[in-house]
Amino acid sequence: MAKLLIIDDDKDTTVYLKGFFKTRGCQVIASFTGEDGLTSFEKDKPDVVLLDIKLPGITGLEVLKHIRTKDKQTPVVMFTALGNDLTRKEAQDLGATNYIVKPFNMLELEGVVAKLIHK
């Protein structure tokens, strides 16, 4: 069973994504801050991370930097409602596997996650 970590401060989005991916056979861990997300990442060793850019405390980009210092392989899909080319480039430069703008096209997100899980 694939393990998915969602790090997003938007509880409604997180609850929705958690339910969506659970029905598709994933074990889902949710964190609502960057700090908690990093703790969950180290403890739970997920197969894929879904990471919001705008978080309270440390930002998603900072979380990505921390993840990449410890793990270069785990796919990290960044998402944000504030999609701009500069942020996208920074996320890619830091090692993001993919970048998706909210609101999600759930079929697209599901396809991205499925490909990353079945690599």
MOTAVEN-V353270 format. One record per residue. N is the residue number from 1. RES is the residue in three letters. SS is DSSP state (helix for helix, strand for strand, loop for the rest). PSI is psi in whole degrees, -180 to 180 (* if undefined). NEAR is the number of other C-alpha atoms within 10 Angstrom. Layout:
[[N | RES | SS | PSI | NEAR] [N | RES | SS | PSI | NEAR]]
This chain:
[[1 | MET | loop | 127 | 9] [2 | ALA | loop | 144 | 16] [3 | LYS | strand | 125 | 18] [4 | LEU | strand | 129 | 24] [5 | LEU | strand | 124 | 24] [6 | ILE | strand | 126 | 26] [7 | ILE | strand | 105 | 30] [8 | ASP | loop | 135 | 26] [9 | ASP | loop | -11 | 19] [10 | ASP | loop | 102 | 13] [11 | LYS | helix | -37 | 13] [12 | ASP | helix | -46 | 10] [13 | THR | helix | -44 | 13] [14 | THR | helix | -45 | 19] [15 | VAL | helix | -42 | 13] [16 | TYR | helix | -50 | 11] [17 | LEU | helix | -40 | 19] [18 | LYS | helix | -48 | 19] [19 | GLY | helix | -43 | 12] [20 | PHE | helix | -49 | 15] [21 | PHE | helix | -27 | 17] [22 | LYS | helix | -40 | 15] [23 | THR | loop | -13 | 10] [24 | ARG | loop | 14 | 12] [25 | GLY | loop | 12 | 11] [26 | CYS | loop | 148 | 18] [27 | GLN | strand | 127 | 16] [28 | VAL | strand | 129 | 19] [29 | ILE | strand | 136 | 18] [30 | ALA | strand | 138 | 21] [31 | SER | strand | 145 | 20] [32 | PHE | loop | -2 | 17] [33 | THR | loop | 160 | 21] [34 | GLY | helix | -40 | 26] [35 | GLU | helix | -47 | 19] [36 | ASP | helix | -37 | 12] [37 | GLY | helix | -42 | 23] [38 | LEU | helix | -41 | 17] [39 | THR | helix | -47 | 12] [40 | SER | helix | -39 | 18] [41 | PHE | helix | -47 | 23] [42 | GLU | helix | -39 | 12] [43 | LYS | helix | -44 | 9] [44 | ASP | helix | -15 | 13] [45 | LYS | loop | 66 | 15] [46 | PRO | loop | 161 | 19] [47 | ASP | loop | -30 | 21] [48 | VAL | strand | 144 | 23] [49 | VAL | strand | 131 | 27] [50 | LEU | strand | 119 | 24] [51 | LEU | strand | 119 | 27] [52 | ASP | strand | 145 | 27] [53 | ILE | loop | -42 | 26] [54 | LYS | loop | 108 | 19] [55 | LEU | loop | 153 | 20] [56 | PRO | loop | 150 | 13] [57 | GLY | loop | -127 | 10] [58 | ILE | loop | 142 | 13] [59 | THR | loop | 167 | 17] [60 | GLY | helix | -36 | 26] [61 | LEU | helix | -38 | 23] [62 | GLU | helix | -39 | 17] [63 | VAL | helix | -45 | 20] [64 | LEU | helix | -44 | 23] [65 | LYS | helix | -47 | 17] [66 | HIS | helix | -43 | 13] [67 | ILE | helix | -45 | 21] [68 | ARG | helix | -23 | 16] [69 | THR | helix | -26 | 9] [70 | LYS | helix | -26 | 10] [71 | ASP | loop | 115 | 14] [72 | LYS | loop | -11 | 11] [73 | GLN | loop | -38 | 12] [74 | THR | loop | 125 | 20] [75 | PRO | strand | 136 | 19] [76 | VAL | strand | 117 | 25] [77 | VAL | strand | 115 | 24] [78 | MET | strand | 145 | 23] [79 | PHE | strand | 153 | 24] [80 | THR | strand | 155 | 20] [81 | ALA | loop | -11 | 13] [82 | LEU | loop | 59 | 12] [83 | GLY | loop | 117 | 14] [84 | ASN | loop | 158 | 10] [85 | ASP | helix | -35 | 9] [86 | LEU | helix | -46 | 9] [87 | THR | helix | -41 | 15] [88 | ARG | helix | -45 | 20] [89 | LYS | helix | -44 | 13] [90 | GLU | helix | -44 | 12] [91 | ALA | helix | -44 | 24] [92 | GLN | helix | -42 | 16] [93 | ASP | helix | -32 | 11] [94 | LEU | helix | -8 | 17] [95 | GLY | loop | 17 | 20] [96 | ALA | loop | 140 | 23] [97 | THR | loop | -35 | 18] [98 | ASN | strand | 164 | 18] [99 | TYR | strand | 121 | 21] [100 | ILE | strand | 137 | 19] [101 | VAL | strand | 134 | 15] [102 | LYS | loop | 152 | 12] [103 | PRO | loop | 147 | 10] [104 | PHE | loop | 146 | 14] [105 | ASN | loop | 108 | 10] [106 | MET | helix | -33 | 11] [107 | LEU | helix | -39 | 9] [108 | GLU | helix | -47 | 11] [109 | LEU | helix | -44 | 16] [110 | GLU | helix | -42 | 16] [111 | GLY | helix | -42 | 11] [112 | VAL | helix | -49 | 15] [113 | VAL | helix | -44 | 21] [114 | ALA | helix | -43 | 14] [115 | LYS | helix | -41 | 10] [116 | LEU | helix | -36 | 17] [117 | ILE | helix | -37 | 17] [118 | HIS | loop | 21 | 8] [119 | LYS | loop | * | 5]]
